[in-house]
Amino acid sequence: MTFNNSLFDGTYRLGPISLPQPDADISQGYLAADGSGTFTATEDVLGSDLLSVDLSGNYSVDGSGRTLLTVTNPESFQYVMYPVSSSRFIGMSIETGDNLAYLGSLDK
């Protein structure tokens, strides 16, 4: 399998792969990647209220398949994702000082 930006292309369901920490928000949504390094997403977050958030940003896939997903709007944060099949990525948030790391999956 060749690993480059075209590996990450299409519409994915995004969500957690583990139960959230106490007091953490729960989220689900969809992400659309263009195969060229940019994405858009909509995420519904259940915390004290239900909130729908539109996200956008960029990504890069290196030769090992490691995918760095950088959200640039509405705020900046990053995830690192790894392909585990042709239709599934598993990853986590990689923010400095984040005591509640988010473990998530993207599934076609």
Secondary structure, 3 states (H helix, E strand, C coil): CCCCHHHCEEEEEEEECCCCCCCCCEEEEEEEEECCCEEEEEEEEECCCEEEEEEEEEEEECCCCCEEEEEEECCCEEEEEEEEECCEEEEEECCCCCCCCCEEEEEC
